[in-house]
Amino acid sequence: MSDWTGRITVGGKLMLAGEYSVLSPSGMAVAVAVSPGLSVHVSDSEEWGLEREDLGIRWQLSDGPPPAPLLFAATGVLAVLKRFEQSACRPGTIRFEPVTAYGSGNEKPGVGGSASATVAAMAGMYQRLGKSINTAEFINLAITVHREAQGGRGSGYDVATISHGGLVEYQPRSLDAGKPVDVRSRRIPWPKGLQLIAGYTGHSASTTKLLQRLEACQEADATGTARAMSLLGQPVPALVDALRSGRFEQIVAAVSRCQHALESFDADLGIGIMTPQVSDMLVQATSVGAACKVSGAGGGDSVVALVPDEAVRRAVESVWNNAGFRVLPVELSFDSPFGAAQ
């Protein structure tokens, strides 16, 4: 019997707008998949397992609980095996091959990480088992896995964005504990000529800590927090419309409204999304003609700028570099385990 091999490549993600609003069913987000991300290579073996050669870590099903760096991927492997009732095909090893250039530890911005690992490992399992991927089923299962591995937290937008690739519109329908995950997500066209730049302060923020602060706000004032989350998501449909139109002046106005909504949300709840460094990056990029806002959970991490041409791109990169901020080496990623079935 000949050896079997396969490969899956996925990107990372950057949130454009919606953030915390998608922790409730009334929320809506738009995000984009970016590269570099990571690849997994799947090959025959005697037992199901995972490898991270760059970390010198190997885990097999019989080893018991997985090591922390493989937790999300291992949870995904187990979920797919359960979904297909331990298919009788020969086991495989999924070897991770990170191609990220983002750094590690406190030097690593939030651009994928656990969500990329979850999607890649699960897609590799589907491929190894010879199962076709139904878009909605896969994303709901992958979000369930990702939330389980991080203690029931997370909106799922990152998993959906990485699964689809490209520019993605996302809305949760049900993320209630004890109920099946149900979300709506779809890829939408990227505007012709529009360019994306990601900037980084150099200090990674803890999404978990920010979510814990939000949970404390919900416990103290559930009604007020729900209202704030709803207001945060209100400008997102207009941004989707602007991106679909491809008209840069509309995109600038819509991004500005989404950023102002995020600042108001932070001011109301005191979560700590905005920092002086991030505010400085936004002002500098906006001053040279970019549409710019915080990307993701905030707290001093990443910002994203949308620009209409190469001249504005160079201007943004120049002002950020001169101020000591980093321009991340990211490009749009359209890699997806769904292939042409988008």
Backbone hydrogen bonds, N-H to C=O, Kabsch-Sander energy under -0.5 kcal/mol:
donor,donor_aa,acceptor,acceptor_aa,energy
6,G,42,V,-2.1
8,I,40,V,-2.2
10,V,38,L,-2.5
12,G,34,V,-3.6
13,K,111,V,-3.0
14,L,32,V,-2.3
16,L,30,V,-2.2
17,A,30,V,-1.9
21,S,18,G,-2.5
22,V,19,E,-1.4
23,L,20,Y,-1.7
24,S,21,S,-1.4
27,G,24,S,-1.9
29,A,170,Y,-2.7
30,V,17,A,-2.4
31,A,168,V,-2.3
32,V,14,L,-2.6
33,A,166,G,-2.3
34,V,12,G,-1.0
35,S,331,E,-2.9
38,L,10,V,-2.2
39,S,97,E,-1.5
40,V,8,I,-2.7
41,H,95,R,-2.6
42,V,6,G,-3.0
42,V,40,V,-0.5
43,S,93,T,-2.0
44,D,4,W,-1.4
45,S,91,P,-1.8
49,G,92,G,-1.6
50,L,59,W,-2.9
51,E,94,I,-2.2
52,R,57,I,-3.0
53,E,96,F,-0.6
55,L,52,R,-0.9
56,G,52,R,-1.0
57,I,52,R,-2.1
59,W,50,L,-2.8
61,L,48,W,-2.4
63,D,60,Q,-2.4
64,G,61,L,-1.0
70,L,67,P,-2.0
71,L,68,A,-1.6
74,A,70,L,-3.0
75,T,71,L,-2.5
76,G,72,F,-1.8
77,V,73,A,-2.3
78,L,74,A,-2.4
79,A,75,T,-1.9
80,V,76,G,-2.2
81,L,77,V,-2.2
82,K,78,L,-2.2
83,R,79,A,-2.5
84,F,80,V,-2.0
85,E,82,K,-1.3
86,Q,81,L,-3.6
93,T,43,S,-2.8
94,I,49,G,-2.6
95,R,41,H,-3.0
95,R,93,T,-0.7
96,F,51,E,-2.9
96,F,94,I,-0.6
97,E,39,S,-3.2
99,V,37,G,-1.8
107,E,104,S,-2.1
108,K,105,G,-1.7
111,V,109,P,-1.3
115,A,112,G,-1.6
117,A,113,G,-2.2
118,T,114,S,-2.3
119,V,115,A,-2.4
120,A,116,S,-2.6
121,A,117,A,-2.3
122,M,118,T,-2.3
123,A,119,V,-2.6
124,G,120,A,-2.2
125,M,121,A,-1.9
126,Y,122,M,-2.4
127,Q,123,A,-2.4
128,R,124,G,-2.5
129,L,125,M,-2.5
130,G,126,Y,-0.6
130,G,127,Q,-0.9
131,K,126,Y,-2.6
134,N,132,S,-0.7
135,T,133,I,-0.6
138,F,134,N,-3.0
139,I,135,T,-2.4
140,N,136,A,-2.3
141,L,137,E,-2.3
142,A,138,F,-3.0
143,I,139,I,-2.5
144,T,140,N,-2.0
145,V,141,L,-2.4
146,H,142,A,-2.6
147,R,143,I,-2.6
148,E,144,T,-2.2
149,A,145,V,-2.4
150,Q,146,H,-0.9
151,G,148,E,-1.4
152,G,147,R,-3.8
153,R,147,R,-0.6
153,R,150,Q,-0.9
160,A,156,G,-2.3
161,T,157,Y,-2.6
162,I,158,D,-2.3
163,S,159,V,-2.1
164,H,160,A,-2.3
165,G,161,T,-2.9
166,G,333,S,-3.3
167,L,188,I,-0.6
168,V,31,A,-3.1
169,E,186,R,-2.6
170,Y,29,A,-2.9
171,Q,184,R,-2.8
173,R,182,D,-2.8
174,S,182,D,-2.2
179,K,176,D,-1.9
182,D,174,S,-2.0
184,R,171,Q,-3.4
186,R,169,E,-1.9
188,I,167,L,-2.8
194,L,191,P,-1.3
195,Q,307,V,-2.7
197,I,305,A,-2.7
198,A,328,L,-0.5
199,G,303,V,-2.8
200,Y,326,R,-2.5
201,T,301,D,-1.8
203,H,300,G,-0.5
204,S,106,N,-1.6
207,T,205,A,-0.8
210,L,206,S,-1.8
211,L,207,T,-2.6
212,Q,208,T,-2.1
213,R,209,K,-1.7
214,L,210,L,-1.9
215,E,211,L,-2.5
216,A,212,Q,-1.9
217,C,213,R,-1.9
218,Q,214,L,-2.2
219,E,215,E,-2.2
220,A,216,A,-1.9
221,D,217,C,-2.7
225,T,221,D,-2.2
226,A,222,A,-2.2
227,R,223,T,-2.0
228,A,224,G,-2.0
229,M,225,T,-2.4
230,S,226,A,-2.0
231,L,227,R,-2.3
232,L,228,A,-1.8
233,G,229,M,-1.3
234,Q,230,S,-0.9
236,V,233,G,-1.3
239,L,235,P,-1.3
240,V,236,V,-2.3
241,D,237,P,-2.3
242,A,238,A,-2.2
243,L,239,L,-2.7
244,R,240,V,-2.3
245,S,241,D,-1.9
246,G,242,A,-1.7
247,R,242,A,-0.6
248,F,246,G,-0.6
250,Q,247,R,-0.6
251,I,247,R,-1.9
252,V,248,F,-2.8
253,A,249,E,-1.7
254,A,250,Q,-2.4
255,V,251,I,-2.8
256,S,252,V,-2.2
257,R,253,A,-2.0
258,C,254,A,-2.1
259,Q,255,V,-2.4
260,H,256,S,-2.5
261,A,257,R,-2.1
262,L,258,C,-1.8
263,E,259,Q,-2.3
264,S,260,H,-2.3
265,F,261,A,-2.3
266,D,262,L,-2.3
267,A,263,E,-2.4
268,D,264,S,-2.4
269,L,265,F,-2.1
270,G,266,D,-2.9
279,S,275,T,-2.6
280,D,276,P,-2.1
281,M,277,Q,-2.1
282,L,278,V,-2.2
283,V,279,S,-2.3
284,Q,280,D,-2.4
285,A,281,M,-2.3
286,T,282,L,-2.5
287,S,283,V,-2.0
288,V,284,Q,-0.7
288,V,285,A,-0.8
289,G,286,T,-1.7
290,A,285,A,-2.0
291,A,306,L,-2.6
292,C,290,A,-0.7
293,K,304,V,-2.0
295,S,302,S,-2.1
296,G,294,V,-0.6
298,G,295,S,-0.6
299,G,273,I,-3.0
300,G,273,I,-0.7
303,V,199,G,-2.3
304,V,293,K,-2.6
305,A,197,I,-3.2
306,L,291,A,-3.1
307,V,195,Q,-2.4
313,R,309,D,-1.8
314,R,310,E,-2.6
315,A,311,A,-1.8
316,V,312,V,-2.5
317,E,313,R,-2.5
318,S,314,R,-2.1
319,V,315,A,-2.3
320,W,316,V,-2.3
321,N,317,E,-2.4
322,N,318,S,-2.5
323,A,319,V,-1.1
324,G,321,N,-1.4
325,F,320,W,-2.6
326,R,200,Y,-2.6
328,L,198,A,-2.6
328,L,326,R,-0.6
330,V,328,L,-2.2
331,E,35,S,-2.2
333,S,33,A,-2.4
338,F,163,S,-0.6
339,G,336,S,-1.3
341,A,338,F,-2.2
342,Q,339,G,-0.6
